[in-house]
């Protein structure tokens, strides 16, 4: 039963850490252009056509 005294605060702290990481990605602009990111996958990069050394 004493393990709950350790695991409960640990799980709350881990959840708060996940929320803080998500908030940080929002502030950093990670999700600003989802349509552009989806279209960028389809564009061929000329550097990708180079032969392997």
PDB file of N, CA, C and O in Angstrom:
ATOM      1  N   UNK A   1       0.811  -1.203   0.000  1.00  0.00           N
ATOM      2  CA  UNK A   1       0.000   0.000   0.000  1.00  0.00           C
ATOM      3  C   UNK A   1       0.855   1.267   0.000  1.00  0.00           C
ATOM      4  O   UNK A   1       0.428   2.311  -0.494  1.00  0.00           O
ATOM      5  N   UNK A   2       2.045   1.172   0.548  1.00  0.00           N
ATOM      6  CA  UNK A   2       2.898   2.363   0.574  1.00  0.00           C
ATOM      7  C   UNK A   2       3.441   2.701  -0.814  1.00  0.00           C
ATOM      8  O   UNK A   2       3.893   3.822  -1.048  1.00  0.00           O
ATOM      9  N   UNK A   3       3.397   1.739  -1.730  1.00  0.00           N
ATOM     10  CA  UNK A   3       3.856   2.027  -3.088  1.00  0.00           C
ATOM     11  C   UNK A   3       2.953   3.066  -3.750  1.00  0.00           C
ATOM     12  O   UNK A   3       3.403   3.817  -4.615  1.00  0.00           O
ATOM     13  N   UNK A   4       1.678   3.111  -3.347  1.00  0.00           N
ATOM     14  CA  UNK A   4       0.771   4.118  -3.892  1.00  0.00           C
ATOM     15  C   UNK A   4       1.198   5.526  -3.509  1.00  0.00           C
ATOM     16  O   UNK A   4       0.962   6.472  -4.261  1.00  0.00           O
ATOM     17  N   UNK A   5       1.817   5.673  -2.361  1.00  0.00           N
ATOM     18  CA  UNK A   5       2.305   6.987  -1.950  1.00  0.00           C
ATOM     19  C   UNK A   5       3.443   7.467  -2.849  1.00  0.00           C
ATOM     20  O   UNK A   5       3.705   8.666  -2.942  1.00  0.00           O
ATOM     21  N   UNK A   6       4.111   6.534  -3.502  1.00  0.00           N
ATOM     22  CA  UNK A   6       5.168   6.883  -4.440  1.00  0.00           C
ATOM     23  C   UNK A   6       4.622   7.008  -5.866  1.00  0.00           C
ATOM     24  O   UNK A   6       4.972   7.946  -6.582  1.00  0.00           O
ATOM     25  N   UNK A   7       3.780   6.080  -6.273  1.00  0.00           N
ATOM     26  CA  UNK A   7       3.315   6.038  -7.662  1.00  0.00           C
ATOM     27  C   UNK A   7       2.300   7.125  -7.998  1.00  0.00           C
ATOM     28  O   UNK A   7       2.303   7.635  -9.119  1.00  0.00           O
ATOM     29  N   UNK A   8       1.447   7.485  -7.073  1.00  0.00           N
ATOM     30  CA  UNK A   8       0.428   8.503  -7.362  1.00  0.00           C
ATOM     31  C   UNK A   8       1.072   9.856  -7.684  1.00  0.00           C
ATOM     32  O   UNK A   8       0.747  10.432  -8.722  1.00  0.00           O
ATOM     33  N   UNK A   9       1.964  10.389  -6.850  1.00  0.00           N
ATOM     34  CA  UNK A   9       2.597  11.657  -7.224  1.00  0.00           C
ATOM     35  C   UNK A   9       3.478  11.537  -8.471  1.00  0.00           C
ATOM     36  O   UNK A   9       3.590  12.479  -9.255  1.00  0.00           O
ATOM     37  N   UNK A  10       4.095  10.379  -8.641  1.00  0.00           N
ATOM     38  CA  UNK A  10       4.928  10.172  -9.822  1.00  0.00           C
ATOM     39  C   UNK A  10       4.089  10.222 -11.094  1.00  0.00           C
ATOM     40  O   UNK A  10       4.507  10.825 -12.082  1.00  0.00           O
ATOM     41  N   UNK A  11       2.931   9.608 -11.087  1.00  0.00           N
ATOM     42  CA  UNK A  11       2.078   9.615 -12.275  1.00  0.00           C
ATOM     43  C   UNK A  11       1.502  11.009 -12.537  1.00  0.00           C
ATOM     44  O   UNK A  11       1.348  11.403 -13.693  1.00  0.00           O
ATOM     45  N   UNK A  12       1.187  11.748 -11.494  1.00  0.00           N
ATOM     46  CA  UNK A  12       0.709  13.122 -11.681  1.00  0.00           C
ATOM     47  C   UNK A  12       1.827  13.984 -12.255  1.00  0.00           C
ATOM     48  O   UNK A  12       1.585  14.791 -13.152  1.00  0.00           O
ATOM     49  N   UNK A  13       3.035  13.825 -11.754  1.00  0.00           N
ATOM     50  CA  UNK A  13       4.178  14.591 -12.262  1.00  0.00           C
ATOM     51  C   UNK A  13       4.465  14.230 -13.715  1.00  0.00           C
ATOM     52  O   UNK A  13       4.790  15.108 -14.514  1.00  0.00           O
ATOM     53  N   UNK A  14       4.350  12.972 -14.065  1.00  0.00           N
ATOM     54  CA  UNK A  14       4.569  12.550 -15.443  1.00  0.00           C
ATOM     55  C   UNK A  14       3.501  13.130 -16.372  1.00  0.00           C
ATOM     56  O   UNK A  14       3.809  13.533 -17.493  1.00  0.00           O
ATOM     57  N   UNK A  15       2.270  13.174 -15.921  1.00  0.00           N
ATOM     58  CA  UNK A  15       1.203  13.785 -16.706  1.00  0.00           C
ATOM     59  C   UNK A  15       1.419  15.273 -16.896  1.00  0.00           C
ATOM     60  O   UNK A  15       1.189  15.801 -17.984  1.00  0.00           O
ATOM     61  N   UNK A  16       1.861  15.956 -15.845  1.00  0.00           N
ATOM     62  CA  UNK A  16       2.152  17.385 -15.962  1.00  0.00           C
ATOM     63  C   UNK A  16       3.326  17.643 -16.894  1.00  0.00           C
ATOM     64  O   UNK A  16       3.349  18.642 -17.613  1.00  0.00           O
ATOM     65  N   UNK A  17       4.297  16.741 -16.881  1.00  0.00           N
ATOM     66  CA  UNK A  17       5.426  16.855 -17.798  1.00  0.00           C
ATOM     67  C   UNK A  17       4.965  16.707 -19.241  1.00  0.00           C
ATOM     68  O   UNK A  17       5.441  17.427 -20.119  1.00  0.00           O
ATOM     69  N   UNK A  18       4.052  15.791 -19.496  1.00  0.00           N
ATOM     70  CA  UNK A  18       3.515  15.604 -20.844  1.00  0.00           C
ATOM     71  C   UNK A  18       2.732  16.836 -21.293  1.00  0.00           C
ATOM     72  O   UNK A  18       2.841  17.249 -22.447  1.00  0.00           O
ATOM     73  N   UNK A  19       1.951  17.420 -20.401  1.00  0.00           N
ATOM     74  CA  UNK A  19       1.203  18.635 -20.738  1.00  0.00           C
ATOM     75  C   UNK A  19       2.161  19.786 -21.015  1.00  0.00           C
ATOM     76  O   UNK A  19       1.939  20.566 -21.941  1.00  0.00           O
ATOM     77  N   UNK A  20       3.216  19.899 -20.227  1.00  0.00           N
ATOM     78  CA  UNK A  20       4.213  20.950 -20.444  1.00  0.00           C
ATOM     79  C   UNK A  20       4.923  20.771 -21.782  1.00  0.00           C
ATOM     80  O   UNK A  20       5.184  21.755 -22.476  1.00  0.00           O
ATOM     81  N   UNK A  21       5.237  19.541 -22.153  1.00  0.00           N
ATOM     82  CA  UNK A  21       5.879  19.281 -23.446  1.00  0.00           C
ATOM     83  C   UNK A  21       4.944  19.637 -24.596  1.00  0.00           C
ATOM     84  O   UNK A  21       5.379  20.202 -25.599  1.00  0.00           O
ATOM     85  N   UNK A  22       3.668  19.310 -24.454  1.00  0.00           N
ATOM     86  CA  UNK A  22       2.693  19.657 -25.485  1.00  0.00           C
ATOM     87  C   UNK A  22       2.546  21.170 -25.605  1.00  0.00           C
ATOM     88  O   UNK A  22       2.472  21.704 -26.712  1.00  0.00           O
ATOM     89  N   UNK A  23       2.502  21.860 -24.467  1.00  0.00           N
ATOM     90  CA  UNK A  23       2.390  23.327 -24.469  1.00  0.00           C
ATOM     91  C   UNK A  23       3.612  23.952 -25.144  1.00  0.00           C
ATOM     92  O   UNK A  23       3.489  24.939 -25.869  1.00  0.00           O
ATOM     93  N   UNK A  24       4.781  23.379 -24.905  1.00  0.00           N
ATOM     94  CA  UNK A  24       6.016  23.880 -25.499  1.00  0.00           C
ATOM     95  C   UNK A  24       5.972  23.739 -27.019  1.00  0.00           C
ATOM     96  O   UNK A  24       6.394  24.645 -27.738  1.00  0.00           O
ATOM     97  N   UNK A  25       5.459  22.597 -27.513  1.00  0.00           N
ATOM     98  CA  UNK A  25       5.368  22.421 -28.962  1.00  0.00           C
ATOM     99  C   UNK A  25       4.360  23.389 -29.568  1.00  0.00           C
ATOM    100  O   UNK A  25       4.555  23.857 -30.690  1.00  0.00           O
ATOM    101  N   UNK A  26       3.299  23.692 -28.854  1.00  0.00           N
ATOM    102  CA  UNK A  26       2.345  24.683 -29.355  1.00  0.00           C
ATOM    103  C   UNK A  26       2.994  26.057 -29.457  1.00  0.00           C
ATOM    104  O   UNK A  26       2.820  26.753 -30.457  1.00  0.00           O
ATOM    105  N   UNK A  27       3.738  26.450 -28.431  1.00  0.00           N
ATOM    106  CA  UNK A  27       4.393  27.750 -28.422  1.00  0.00           C
ATOM    107  C   UNK A  27       5.499  27.833 -29.476  1.00  0.00           C
ATOM    108  O   UNK A  27       5.781  28.917 -29.986  1.00  0.00           O
ATOM    109  N   UNK A  28       6.126  26.705 -29.807  1.00  0.00           N
ATOM    110  CA  UNK A  28       7.211  26.685 -30.782  1.00  0.00           C
ATOM    111  C   UNK A  28       6.694  26.681 -32.221  1.00  0.00           C
ATOM    112  O   UNK A  28       7.489  26.778 -33.155  1.00  0.00           O
ATOM    113  N   UNK A  29       5.384  26.572 -32.417  1.00  0.00           N
ATOM    114  CA  UNK A  29       4.814  26.603 -33.756  1.00  0.00           C
ATOM    115  C   UNK A  29       4.909  25.279 -34.487  1.00  0.00           C
ATOM    116  O   UNK A  29       4.964  25.252 -35.717  1.00  0.00           O
ATOM    117  N   UNK A  30       4.927  24.204 -33.763  1.00  0.00           N
ATOM    118  CA  UNK A  30       5.072  22.876 -34.365  1.00  0.00           C
ATOM    119  C   UNK A  30       3.874  22.517 -35.243  1.00  0.00           C
ATOM    120  O   UNK A  30       4.025  21.762 -36.204  1.00  0.00           O
ATOM    121  N   UNK A  31       2.706  23.036 -34.936  1.00  0.00           N
ATOM    122  CA  UNK A  31       1.483  22.631 -35.633  1.00  0.00           C
ATOM    123  C   UNK A  31       0.919  23.760 -36.494  1.00  0.00           C
ATOM    124  O   UNK A  31      -0.288  23.801 -36.732  1.00  0.00           O
ATOM    125  N   UNK A  32       1.752  24.659 -36.956  1.00  0.00           N
ATOM    126  CA  UNK A  32       1.280  25.834 -37.682  1.00  0.00           C
ATOM    127  C   UNK A  32       0.781  25.532 -39.094  1.00  0.00           C
ATOM    128  O   UNK A  32      -0.194  26.139 -39.536  1.00  0.00           O
ATOM    129  N   UNK A  33       1.423  24.610 -39.813  1.00  0.00           N
ATOM    130  CA  UNK A  33       1.103  24.398 -41.220  1.00  0.00           C
ATOM    131  C   UNK A  33       0.932  22.915 -41.539  1.00  0.00           C
ATOM    132  O   UNK A  33       1.775  22.341 -42.227  1.00  0.00           O
ATOM    133  N   UNK A  34      -0.134  22.284 -41.057  1.00  0.00           N
ATOM    134  CA  UNK A  34      -0.296  20.852 -41.335  1.00  0.00           C
ATOM    135  C   UNK A  34      -0.545  20.555 -42.815  1.00  0.00           C
ATOM    136  O   UNK A  34      -0.121  19.508 -43.305  1.00  0.00           O
ATOM    137  N   UNK A  35      -1.219  21.449 -43.537  1.00  0.00           N
ATOM    138  CA  UNK A  35      -1.465  21.227 -44.961  1.00  0.00           C
ATOM    139  C   UNK A  35      -0.166  21.306 -45.754  1.00  0.00           C
ATOM    140  O   UNK A  35       0.051  20.512 -46.670  1.00  0.00           O
ATOM    141  N   UNK A  36       0.692  22.248 -45.412  1.00  0.00           N
ATOM    142  CA  UNK A  36       1.978  22.371 -46.092  1.00  0.00           C
ATOM    143  C   UNK A  36       2.876  21.188 -45.823  1.00  0.00           C
ATOM    144  O   UNK A  36       3.593  20.735 -46.715  1.00  0.00           O
ATOM    145  N   UNK A  37       2.848  20.682 -44.602  1.00  0.00           N
ATOM    146  CA  UNK A  37       3.652  19.505 -44.267  1.00  0.00           C
ATOM    147  C   UNK A  37       3.186  18.292 -45.052  1.00  0.00           C
ATOM    148  O   UNK A  37       4.002  17.492 -45.508  1.00  0.00           O
ATOM    149  N   UNK A  38       1.882  18.153 -45.209  1.00  0.00           N
ATOM    150  CA  UNK A  38       1.345  17.017 -45.953  1.00  0.00           C
ATOM    151  C   UNK A  38       1.715  17.108 -47.431  1.00  0.00           C
ATOM    152  O   UNK A  38       2.007  16.090 -48.058  1.00  0.00           O
ATOM    153  N   UNK A  39       1.706  18.304 -47.988  1.00  0.00           N
ATOM    154  CA  UNK A  39       2.038  18.471 -49.400  1.00  0.00           C
ATOM    155  C   UNK A  39       3.544  18.346 -49.626  1.00  0.00           C
ATOM    156  O   UNK A  39       3.967  17.897 -50.692  1.00  0.00           O
ATOM    157  N   UNK A  40       4.337  18.723 -48.672  1.00  0.00           N
ATOM    158  CA  UNK A  40       5.788  18.690 -48.809  1.00  0.00           C
ATOM    159  C   UNK A  40       6.314  17.260 -48.931  1.00  0.00           C
ATOM    160  O   UNK A  40       7.388  17.045 -49.493  1.00  0.00           O
ATOM    161  N   UNK A  41       5.581  16.299 -48.421  1.00  0.00           N
ATOM    162  CA  UNK A  41       5.992  14.907 -48.536  1.00  0.00           C
ATOM    163  C   UNK A  41       5.977  14.469 -50.000  1.00  0.00           C
ATOM    164  O   UNK A  41       6.786  13.637 -50.412  1.00  0.00           O
ATOM    165  N   UNK A  42       5.062  15.025 -50.777  1.00  0.00           N
ATOM    166  CA  UNK A  42       4.882  14.600 -52.154  1.00  0.00           C
ATOM    167  C   UNK A  42       5.867  15.256 -53.117  1.00  0.00           C
ATOM    168  O   UNK A  42       5.970  14.817 -54.262  1.00  0.00           O
ATOM    169  N   UNK A  43       6.587  16.281 -52.702  1.00  0.00           N
ATOM    170  CA  UNK A  43       7.515  17.001 -53.568  1.00  0.00           C
ATOM    171  C   UNK A  43       8.841  16.251 -53.619  1.00  0.00           C
ATOM    172  O   UNK A  43       9.394  15.869 -52.588  1.00  0.00           O
ATOM    173  N   UNK A  44       9.344  16.046 -54.845  1.00  0.00           N
ATOM    174  CA  UNK A  44      10.639  15.393 -55.005  1.00  0.00           C
ATOM    175  C   UNK A  44      11.758  16.397 -54.751  1.00  0.00           C
ATOM    176  O   UNK A  44      11.730  17.521 -55.253  1.00  0.00           O
ATOM    177  N   UNK A  45      12.717  15.982 -53.986  1.00  0.00           N
ATOM    178  CA  UNK A  45      13.881  16.809 -53.692  1.00  0.00           C
ATOM    179  C   UNK A  45      14.981  16.442 -54.682  1.00  0.00           C
ATOM    180  O   UNK A  45      15.339  15.268 -54.776  1.00  0.00           O
ATOM    181  N   UNK A  46      15.533  17.407 -55.426  1.00  0.00           N
ATOM    182  CA  UNK A  46      16.566  17.065 -56.401  1.00  0.00           C
ATOM    183  C   UNK A  46      17.808  16.442 -55.763  1.00  0.00           C
ATOM    184  O   UNK A  46      18.520  15.696 -56.435  1.00  0.00           O
ATOM    185  N   UNK A  47      18.082  16.715 -54.526  1.00  0.00           N
ATOM    186  CA  UNK A  47      19.238  16.125 -53.862  1.00  0.00           C
ATOM    187  C   UNK A  47      19.039  14.638 -53.599  1.00  0.00           C
ATOM    188  O   UNK A  47      20.011  13.915 -53.380  1.00  0.00           O
ATOM    189  N   UNK A  48      17.804  14.175 -53.616  1.00  0.00           N
ATOM    190  CA  UNK A  48      17.545  12.763 -53.379  1.00  0.00           C
ATOM    191  C   UNK A  48      17.907  11.902 -54.592  1.00  0.00           C
ATOM    192  O   UNK A  48      18.043  10.685 -54.468  1.00  0.00           O
ATOM    193  N   UNK A  49      18.063  12.529 -55.766  1.00  0.00           N
ATOM    194  CA  UNK A  49      18.359  11.789 -56.993  1.00  0.00           C
ATOM    195  C   UNK A  49      19.853  11.503 -57.157  1.00  0.00           C
ATOM    196  O   UNK A  49      20.252  10.853 -58.123  1.00  0.00           O
ATOM    197  N   UNK A  50      20.666  11.971 -56.242  1.00  0.00           N
ATOM    198  CA  UNK A  50      22.106  11.730 -56.350  1.00  0.00           C
ATOM    199  C   UNK A  50      22.396  10.245 -56.148  1.00  0.00           C
ATOM    200  O   UNK A  50      21.741   9.581 -55.345  1.00  0.00           O
ATOM    201  N   UNK A  51      23.375   9.733 -56.876  1.00  0.00           N
ATOM    202  CA  UNK A  51      23.742   8.324 -56.656  1.00  0.00           C
ATOM    203  C   UNK A  51      24.440   8.145 -55.302  1.00  0.00           C
ATOM    204  O   UNK A  51      25.099   9.057 -54.804  1.00  0.00           O
ATOM    205  N   UNK A  52      24.287   6.994 -54.740  1.00  0.00           N
ATOM    206  CA  UNK A  52      24.913   6.702 -53.459  1.00  0.00           C
ATOM    207  C   UNK A  52      26.414   6.537 -53.655  1.00  0.00           C
ATOM    208  O   UNK A  52      26.846   5.981 -54.665  1.00  0.00           O
ATOM    209  N   UNK A  53      27.220   7.014 -52.701  1.00  0.00           N
ATOM    210  CA  UNK A  53      28.675   6.845 -52.848  1.00  0.00           C
ATOM    211  C   UNK A  53      29.104   5.411 -52.637  1.00  0.00           C
ATOM    212  O   UNK A  53      30.292   5.102 -52.726  1.00  0.00           O
TER     213      UNK A  53
END
